[in-house]
Amino acid sequence: SIGYPVWGVEMGIVDEHDALLPEGERGEIVIRGHNIMKGYWKRPDANKETLRNGWFHSGDIGYRDADGCYFIVDRKKDMILRGGFNVYPREVEEVLYAHPAVAEAAVIGIPHEQWGEAVHAIVVLHEGAHVDIDELISHARQFIAGYKLPRSMVWVRESAAERDRTVWPFSTTPRCQSLPTRSRAARIRPGRVRSNGSRAIISPIEATRAARFSSETPRKT
């Protein structure tokens, strides 16, 4: 939760057409008030995109509960559109983080011929930890719908001291920065296994397993 609007500031949730949404529905958080910026310096295109219809468009996906409290779900630009269903990477990441073997995780969308985008996970295991891919998927299945499950994974086995942050850019939170990771993950082909010193990058789900996942009927949580 990010709480309630402060004095002099209005907040709302809008859909893709900038129409205000009722409580409980997810959309982009918009803000207006005396303390909102006037615009970006010499960036008219950014102003046109961000400042619309009298609102500052935050780029955050969220919702408002019955008490008027606002919650952030994820960044709009990070949302994965899989076969007409919205998948929020943060939700999947939180589930992966809940597994005791997982130290860090990042979830991104990668191109998919049938679904438009597929859910792809990059997972860093705790030093000395071991987990089977089926176990990790089974763990995630307990908490999220089938269409949100990762269809592919990359395991990065390395200690925090040995992590090459120029390859897998984790932020100070210390969660992985999804946008830089997306371009790097796209270069790892399914079925490819390579090692580099103490780090092993393992492509995960075989084609048959991925096909089984994609054949599931999407269901809402």
BAFILUM-269101 format. One line per 8 residues: their letters; for each residue y, z negated, x negated of N, C-alpha, C. Coordinates in Angstrom, 1 decimal. Atoms other than C-alpha are relative to their C-alpha. Example, Ala and Ser with C-alpha at 12.3 -4.5 7.8 and 13.67 -1.06 7.14 Angstrom:
2
AS = -1.2,0.0,-0.9,-4.5,-7.8,-12.3,1.2,0.0,-0.9  -1.1,0.0,0.9,-1.1,-7.1,-13.7,1.1,-0.8,0.8 .
END
This chain:
221
SIGYPVWG = -1.2,0.0,-0.8,0.0,0.0,0.0,1.3,0.0,-0.9  -1.3,0.0,0.7,3.6,0.7,-1.1,1.0,-0.8,0.8  -0.9,0.9,-0.8,5.0,-1.6,1.6,0.8,0.7,1.0  -0.9,-0.4,-1.1,7.9,-1.0,4.0,1.3,0.6,-0.6  -1.3,-0.6,0.4,11.1,1.1,3.7,1.0,-1.1,-0.2  -1.1,1.0,0.2,14.0,-0.9,2.2,1.2,0.3,0.8  -1.2,-0.2,-0.9,17.3,-1.3,3.9,0.8,1.3,-0.4  -0.8,-1.2,0.2,19.2,1.9,4.3,-0.8,1.3,-0.3 .
VEMGIVDE = 0.9,-1.1,0.3,16.2,4.1,3.7,-1.0,0.3,1.1  0.9,-0.4,-1.0,14.1,6.0,6.2,-1.2,0.7,-0.7  1.2,-0.7,0.5,10.5,7.2,5.5,-0.7,0.6,1.2  0.8,-0.7,-1.0,8.2,9.5,7.4,-1.2,0.7,-0.7  1.2,-0.7,0.5,4.9,11.4,7.1,0.1,1.4,0.7  -0.1,-1.3,-0.6,5.0,15.2,7.7,-1.2,0.8,-0.3  1.1,-1.0,0.2,2.5,18.0,8.0,0.5,1.1,-0.9  -0.4,-1.1,0.8,2.5,21.3,6.2,1.2,0.8,0.5 .
HDALLPEG = -1.1,-0.7,-0.6,5.1,22.6,8.6,1.3,-0.9,0.1  -1.1,1.0,0.0,7.4,19.5,8.0,0.2,-0.7,1.4  -0.1,0.8,-1.3,6.7,18.1,11.5,-0.5,-1.4,-0.3  0.3,1.4,0.2,6.7,14.3,11.6,-1.4,-0.3,0.7  1.3,0.4,-0.5,3.2,12.8,12.1,0.0,-1.4,0.5  0.1,1.4,-0.5,2.2,9.7,14.1,-0.7,-0.9,-1.0  0.7,0.9,0.8,0.8,6.6,12.6,-1.5,0.3,-0.2  1.4,-0.2,0.2,-2.6,6.8,11.0,-0.4,1.4,-0.6 .
ERGEIVIR = 0.3,-1.4,0.5,-2.4,10.6,10.2,0.5,0.2,-1.4  -0.4,-0.2,1.4,-2.2,11.7,6.6,0.8,1.3,-0.2  -0.9,-1.1,0.3,0.5,13.9,5.3,0.9,-0.3,-1.2  -0.9,0.3,1.1,3.3,14.1,2.8,1.0,-1.0,0.3  -1.0,1.1,-0.2,5.6,11.1,2.4,1.4,0.6,-0.3  -1.4,-0.5,0.2,9.3,12.1,2.9,0.9,-1.2,0.2  -0.9,1.1,0.1,12.3,9.9,2.3,1.4,0.5,0.1  -1.4,-0.3,0.0,16.0,9.9,3.1,0.8,-1.3,0.0 .
GHNIMKGY = -0.8,1.2,0.0,18.8,7.4,2.5,1.1,0.1,-1.1  -1.2,0.0,0.9,21.8,6.4,0.4,-0.4,0.1,-1.5  0.4,0.0,1.4,19.8,6.0,-2.8,-0.8,1.1,-0.5  0.8,-1.1,0.3,18.0,9.3,-2.8,0.9,1.0,-0.8  -0.8,-0.9,0.9,19.1,11.9,-5.5,0.6,1.1,0.8  -0.6,-1.1,-0.6,21.4,14.7,-4.6,-0.7,1.3,-0.3  0.7,-1.2,0.4,19.3,17.3,-6.4,-0.3,0.0,-1.5  0.3,-0.2,1.5,17.9,18.5,-9.8,1.2,0.8,-0.6 .
WKRPDANK = -1.1,-0.6,0.8,20.5,19.6,-12.4,-0.4,1.4,-0.3  0.2,-1.4,0.3,20.6,23.4,-12.5,-1.4,0.5,0.3  1.4,-0.4,-0.3,17.2,23.8,-10.8,0.0,0.3,1.5  -0.1,-0.4,-1.5,17.9,25.5,-7.4,-1.4,0.1,0.6  1.4,-0.2,-0.6,14.2,26.4,-6.9,-0.6,-1.3,0.3  0.6,1.4,-0.2,13.1,22.8,-7.3,0.7,-0.7,1.1  -0.7,0.7,-1.1,15.8,21.6,-5.0,-0.4,0.6,1.4  0.4,-0.6,-1.3,14.8,24.1,-2.3,-1.4,-0.4,0.4 .
ETLRNGWF = 1.3,0.5,-0.3,11.2,22.9,-2.6,-0.1,-1.4,0.4  0.0,1.5,-0.2,11.9,19.2,-2.7,0.9,-0.5,1.1  -1.0,0.5,-1.0,15.0,18.7,-0.5,0.0,1.0,1.2  0.1,-0.9,-1.2,14.2,20.3,2.9,0.3,-0.8,1.3  -0.2,0.6,-1.3,15.4,19.5,6.4,0.6,-1.4,-0.1  -0.6,1.3,0.1,17.4,16.5,5.2,-0.9,-1.1,-0.6  0.9,1.0,0.6,14.4,14.8,3.6,-0.3,0.4,-1.5  0.5,-0.2,1.4,13.3,14.3,0.0,-1.6,0.0,0.1 .
HSGDIGYR = 1.4,-0.2,-0.1,9.7,15.5,-0.2,-0.6,-0.6,-1.3  0.4,0.7,1.2,7.9,13.1,-2.6,-1.2,0.6,-0.7  1.2,-0.5,0.7,4.7,15.1,-3.3,-1.2,-0.9,0.1  1.1,0.9,-0.2,2.6,12.1,-2.3,-0.6,0.1,1.4  0.7,0.0,-1.3,0.0,12.2,0.4,-0.2,-1.5,0.4  0.2,1.4,-0.5,-0.1,9.0,2.5,0.0,0.0,1.5  -0.1,0.2,-1.4,0.0,7.5,5.9,0.7,-1.3,0.3  -0.7,1.2,-0.5,1.7,4.8,8.0,-0.9,-0.7,1.0 .
DADGCYFI = 0.8,0.8,-1.0,-0.2,2.0,9.8,0.8,-0.4,1.2  -0.7,0.5,-1.2,0.6,0.4,13.1,1.1,-0.9,-0.2  -1.0,0.9,0.3,2.8,-2.1,11.5,1.2,0.6,-0.8  -1.1,-0.7,0.8,5.0,0.5,9.7,-0.2,-0.1,-1.5  0.2,0.0,1.4,3.5,-0.1,6.3,-0.6,1.3,-0.5  0.3,-1.3,0.5,3.1,2.9,4.1,-1.1,-0.1,-1.1  1.1,0.0,0.9,0.0,3.8,2.0,0.0,1.3,-0.7  0.2,-1.3,0.8,-0.4,6.4,-0.8,-1.4,0.3,-0.2 .
VDRKKDMI = 1.4,-0.5,0.2,-3.6,8.4,-0.9,-0.2,0.7,-1.3  0.1,-0.8,1.2,-3.0,10.9,-3.7,1.2,0.9,-0.1  -1.0,-1.0,0.2,-0.7,13.5,-5.1,-0.3,1.3,0.8  0.2,-1.2,-0.8,-0.3,16.6,-2.9,-0.6,1.1,-0.9  0.4,-1.1,0.9,-0.7,19.0,-5.9,-1.4,-0.2,-0.5  1.3,0.2,0.4,-4.0,17.3,-6.8,-1.1,0.2,1.1  0.9,-0.1,-1.1,-5.6,17.7,-3.4,-0.9,1.2,-0.2  1.0,-1.1,0.1,-8.8,19.8,-3.4,-0.3,0.5,1.4 .
LRGGFNVY = 0.3,-0.6,-1.3,-9.3,22.2,-0.5,-1.4,0.6,-0.1  1.3,-0.5,0.1,-13.0,22.7,-0.1,-0.5,0.4,1.4  0.6,-0.5,-1.2,-14.2,24.9,2.7,0.8,-0.4,1.3  -0.8,0.4,-1.2,-11.3,23.9,5.0,0.2,-1.5,0.1  -0.1,1.4,0.0,-11.7,20.2,4.2,0.8,-0.5,-1.1  -0.8,0.6,1.1,-9.2,18.1,2.2,-0.8,-1.0,-0.7  0.6,1.0,0.8,-10.6,16.1,-0.6,1.0,-0.6,-1.0  -1.0,0.6,0.8,-8.4,13.6,-2.3,-0.7,-0.6,-1.3 .
PREVEEVL = 0.6,0.4,1.2,-9.4,13.1,-6.0,0.0,-1.5,-0.2  -0.1,1.5,0.2,-8.3,9.5,-6.1,-1.1,-0.7,0.7  1.0,0.7,-0.7,-10.7,8.5,-3.4,-1.4,0.2,-0.7  1.3,-0.2,0.7,-13.7,10.1,-5.3,0.0,-0.8,-1.3  -0.1,0.7,1.3,-12.4,8.6,-8.6,-0.3,-1.5,0.2  0.2,1.4,-0.2,-12.3,5.1,-7.1,-1.5,-0.4,0.2  1.5,0.2,-0.2,-16.0,5.4,-6.0,-0.7,0.1,-1.3  0.6,-0.1,1.3,-17.0,6.6,-9.5,0.3,-1.2,-0.8 .
YAHPAVAE = -0.4,1.2,0.8,-15.1,3.7,-11.1,-0.8,-1.2,0.4  0.8,1.1,-0.5,-17.1,1.3,-8.9,-1.4,-0.1,-0.6  1.3,0.0,0.6,-20.3,2.2,-10.8,0.1,-0.8,-1.3  -0.1,0.8,1.2,-20.9,-0.3,-13.6,0.0,0.7,-1.3  0.2,-0.8,1.3,-21.7,2.4,-16.2,1.3,0.8,-0.3  -1.2,-0.9,0.1,-18.4,4.3,-15.6,1.2,-0.7,-0.5  -1.3,0.6,0.5,-15.4,3.4,-17.8,1.2,0.7,0.5  -1.1,-0.7,-0.4,-13.1,6.2,-16.8,-0.5,1.3,0.7 .
AAVIGIPH = 0.4,-1.2,-0.8,-13.2,9.2,-14.4,1.2,0.8,0.4  -1.0,-0.8,-0.6,-11.1,12.1,-13.3,-0.7,1.1,0.8  0.6,-0.9,-0.9,-11.8,14.4,-10.4,1.1,1.1,0.3  -0.9,-1.1,-0.1,-10.3,17.9,-10.1,-0.7,1.1,0.9  0.6,-1.1,-0.7,-10.8,21.1,-8.1,-0.2,1.2,-0.9  0.2,-1.3,0.8,-12.3,24.2,-9.8,-0.4,1.1,1.0  0.3,-1.2,-0.9,-12.7,27.7,-8.3,-1.5,0.1,0.4  1.3,-0.2,-0.5,-15.7,28.3,-6.1,0.0,1.2,1.0 .
EQWGEAVH = 0.0,-1.3,-0.7,-16.7,31.7,-4.6,-0.1,-0.3,1.5  0.2,0.2,-1.5,-17.9,30.3,-1.2,1.0,-1.0,0.6  -0.8,1.0,-0.7,-15.8,27.2,-0.6,1.5,0.0,-0.4  -1.4,-0.1,0.5,-12.5,28.2,-2.4,0.2,-0.9,-1.2  0.0,1.0,1.1,-12.6,25.0,-4.5,-1.2,-0.9,0.1  1.1,1.0,0.1,-15.4,22.7,-5.6,0.5,-1.3,-0.7  -0.3,1.3,0.6,-15.2,19.0,-6.6,-0.7,-0.1,-1.3  0.5,0.1,1.3,-15.6,18.6,-10.3,0.4,-1.4,-0.6 .
AIVVLHEG = -0.3,1.3,0.6,-15.8,15.2,-12.1,-0.2,0.0,-1.5  0.1,0.3,1.5,-15.2,14.2,-15.7,-0.2,-1.5,-0.1  0.4,1.4,0.0,-16.8,10.9,-16.4,-0.2,-0.5,-1.5  0.2,0.7,1.3,-16.5,8.6,-19.5,-0.8,-1.3,0.3  0.9,1.2,-0.1,-19.3,6.0,-19.8,0.4,-1.1,-0.9  -0.2,1.1,0.9,-18.9,2.6,-21.2,-0.9,0.2,-1.2  0.8,-0.1,1.2,-20.1,2.4,-24.8,-1.4,-0.6,0.2  1.4,0.5,-0.1,-23.9,2.0,-24.8,-0.6,0.1,1.4 .
AHVDIDEL = 0.5,0.0,-1.4,-24.2,2.6,-21.0,-0.7,1.3,0.2  0.8,-1.1,-0.4,-26.7,5.0,-19.5,-0.1,0.1,1.5  0.1,-0.2,-1.5,-26.8,6.5,-16.0,-0.5,1.4,0.2  0.5,-1.3,-0.3,-28.8,9.3,-14.5,1.0,0.6,1.0  -0.9,-0.8,-0.8,-26.8,12.0,-12.7,-0.3,-0.3,1.5  0.5,0.3,-1.4,-28.9,11.5,-9.5,0.5,-1.4,0.5  -0.4,1.3,-0.4,-28.1,7.8,-9.6,1.5,-0.1,0.3  -1.5,0.1,-0.2,-24.3,8.4,-9.9,0.3,0.7,1.4 .
ISHARQFI = -0.3,-0.7,-1.2,-24.4,10.9,-7.0,-0.5,-0.8,1.2  0.5,0.9,-1.0,-26.5,8.5,-4.9,1.0,-1.1,0.3  -1.0,1.1,-0.1,-24.0,5.8,-5.6,1.2,0.5,0.8  -1.2,-0.5,-0.6,-21.1,8.0,-4.5,-0.3,0.3,1.5  0.4,-0.4,-1.4,-23.0,9.1,-1.3,0.1,-1.2,0.9  -0.1,1.2,-0.9,-22.9,5.5,0.0,1.4,-0.2,0.5  -1.4,0.3,-0.3,-19.1,5.6,0.2,0.8,1.2,0.5  -0.8,-1.1,-0.4,-17.9,9.1,0.8,-0.9,1.1,0.7 .
AGYKLPRS = 0.7,-1.0,-0.7,-18.9,12.1,2.9,-0.6,1.0,-0.9  0.7,-0.9,0.8,-21.1,14.8,1.6,0.8,1.1,-0.6  -0.9,-1.0,0.5,-18.4,17.4,1.2,0.9,-0.5,-1.1  -0.8,0.5,1.1,-16.5,15.1,-1.1,-0.7,-0.3,-1.3  0.8,0.3,1.2,-19.3,14.6,-3.6,0.2,1.1,-1.1  -0.1,-0.9,1.1,-18.9,16.2,-7.0,-1.1,1.0,0.0  1.0,-1.0,0.1,-20.7,19.5,-7.3,-0.3,0.3,-1.4  0.3,-0.2,1.5,-20.5,19.5,-11.1,0.7,-1.2,-0.7 .
MVWVRESA = -0.5,1.2,0.8,-19.8,16.8,-13.7,0.0,0.4,-1.5  0.0,0.0,1.5,-19.0,16.5,-17.4,0.0,-1.4,-0.4  0.1,1.3,0.5,-20.1,13.4,-19.1,0.5,0.0,-1.5  -0.6,0.2,1.4,-18.1,12.3,-22.2,-0.5,-1.3,-0.5  0.5,1.2,0.5,-20.0,9.8,-24.2,0.7,-0.4,-1.3  -0.8,0.3,1.2,-17.6,8.1,-26.6,0.6,-1.4,0.2  -0.7,1.3,-0.1,-16.0,4.7,-27.3,1.5,0.3,0.1  -1.5,-0.2,-0.1,-12.3,4.2,-26.6,0.6,0.3,-1.3 .
AERDRTVW = -0.6,-0.1,1.3,-11.6,4.0,-30.3,-0.2,1.4,-0.5  0.3,-1.3,0.5,-13.2,7.4,-30.9,0.5,1.1,0.9  -0.4,-1.0,-0.9,-11.8,9.2,-27.9,1.1,0.9,-0.5  -1.0,-1.0,0.4,-9.9,12.4,-28.7,0.9,0.3,1.2  -0.9,-0.1,-1.2,-7.0,12.2,-26.3,0.7,1.4,0.0  -0.5,-1.3,-0.1,-5.9,15.7,-27.2,-0.9,0.9,0.7  1.0,-0.8,-0.8,-9.1,17.0,-25.6,-0.1,-0.5,1.4  0.2,0.6,-1.3,-9.5,14.6,-22.8,1.2,-1.0,0.2 .
PFSTTPRC = -1.3,0.8,0.0,-5.9,13.3,-22.1,0.1,-1.1,1.0  -0.1,1.2,-0.9,-6.1,9.8,-20.6,1.4,-0.6,-0.2  -1.4,0.6,0.0,-2.8,8.2,-19.7,-0.1,-1.5,-0.3  0.0,1.5,0.4,-1.8,4.6,-20.4,-0.5,-0.9,1.1  0.4,0.8,-1.1,-3.1,3.5,-17.0,-1.4,-0.7,-0.2  0.2,-1.1,0.9,-5.7,4.4,-18.7,-0.7,1.2,0.6  0.7,-1.0,-0.7,-6.8,7.0,-16.2,0.4,1.4,-0.5  -0.2,-1.4,0.6,-7.2,10.7,-17.0,1.1,0.7,0.8 .
QSLPTRSR = -1.0,-0.8,-0.6,-4.3,13.0,-16.4,-0.7,1.3,0.5  0.8,-1.0,-0.6,-5.8,15.5,-14.0,0.5,1.4,-0.3  -0.5,-1.4,0.3,-3.5,18.5,-14.6,-0.4,0.5,-1.3  0.4,-0.5,1.3,-4.1,18.8,-18.3,-1.5,0.2,-0.1  1.4,0.0,0.0,-7.8,18.1,-17.7,-0.5,1.2,0.7  0.5,-1.1,-0.7,-8.2,20.9,-15.2,-0.1,1.3,-0.8  0.1,-1.2,0.8,-7.5,23.6,-17.7,-1.1,-0.1,-1.1  1.1,0.2,1.0,-9.9,22.1,-20.3,-1.3,0.0,0.7 .
AARIRPGR = 1.3,0.0,-0.7,-12.7,21.5,-17.8,-0.4,1.4,0.4  0.3,-1.3,-0.5,-12.5,25.1,-16.6,-0.7,0.8,-1.1  0.6,-0.8,1.1,-13.6,26.3,-20.0,-1.5,-0.5,-0.3  1.4,0.5,0.2,-16.9,24.3,-19.9,-0.9,0.7,1.1  0.9,-0.8,-0.9,-19.6,26.6,-18.4,-1.2,-0.8,0.5  1.2,0.7,-0.5,-22.4,25.3,-16.1,-1.2,0.3,-0.9  1.2,-0.1,0.8,-25.6,24.7,-18.1,0.3,-0.1,-1.5  -0.3,0.0,1.4,-23.8,24.5,-21.4,0.0,-1.5,-0.5 .
VRSNGSRA = 0.1,1.3,0.6,-24.5,21.5,-23.7,0.5,0.2,-1.4  -0.4,0.0,1.4,-22.6,20.9,-26.9,0.4,-1.4,-0.5  -0.3,1.3,0.6,-22.0,18.0,-29.2,1.0,0.1,-1.1  -1.1,-0.1,1.0,-19.1,17.2,-31.5,0.1,-1.4,-0.6  -0.1,1.3,0.6,-19.7,14.2,-33.8,-0.6,-1.1,1.0  0.4,1.1,-0.9,-19.9,11.0,-31.7,0.1,0.4,1.5  -0.3,-0.4,-1.4,-18.9,12.9,-28.5,-1.0,1.0,0.4  0.9,-1.0,-0.6,-21.4,14.7,-26.3,0.5,0.4,1.3 .
IISPIEAT = -0.4,-0.5,-1.3,-20.2,16.9,-23.5,-1.2,0.6,0.7  1.3,-0.4,-0.7,-23.0,17.4,-21.0,0.4,0.6,1.4  -0.2,-0.6,-1.3,-22.7,19.9,-18.1,-1.1,-0.5,0.9  0.9,0.9,-0.7,-24.4,18.2,-15.3,-1.0,0.6,1.0  0.9,-0.3,-1.2,-25.7,19.5,-12.0,-0.6,1.4,-0.1  0.6,-1.3,0.1,-28.2,22.3,-12.2,0.4,0.8,1.2  -0.4,-0.9,-1.1,-27.6,25.4,-10.0,-0.8,-0.4,1.3  0.8,0.3,-1.2,-30.5,24.4,-7.6,0.6,-1.3,0.7 .
RAARFSSE = -0.5,1.2,-0.6,-29.0,20.9,-7.1,1.3,0.3,0.6  -1.3,-0.3,-0.5,-25.5,22.3,-6.6,-0.2,0.7,1.3  0.2,-0.8,-1.2,-26.9,24.7,-4.0,-0.4,-0.9,1.1  0.5,0.9,-1.0,-28.6,21.8,-2.2,1.2,-0.8,0.6  -1.2,0.7,-0.4,-25.3,19.9,-2.1,0.9,0.9,0.9  -0.9,-0.9,-0.8,-23.3,22.9,-0.8,-0.5,0.3,1.3  0.6,-0.3,-1.3,-25.7,23.4,2.0,0.1,-1.1,1.0  -0.1,1.1,-0.9,-25.0,20.0,3.5,1.1,0.3,1.1 .
TPRKT = -1.0,-0.1,-1.1,-23.1,19.9,6.8,1.1,-1.0,-0.3  -1.2,0.9,0.3,-19.6,18.5,6.1,0.1,-1.0,1.2  -0.2,1.0,-1.0,-19.0,15.2,8.0,1.2,-0.8,-0.3  -1.2,0.9,0.3,-16.0,13.0,8.4,-0.5,-1.4,-0.3  0.3,1.4,0.3,-16.0,9.5,7.0,0.5,-0.8,1.1 .
END
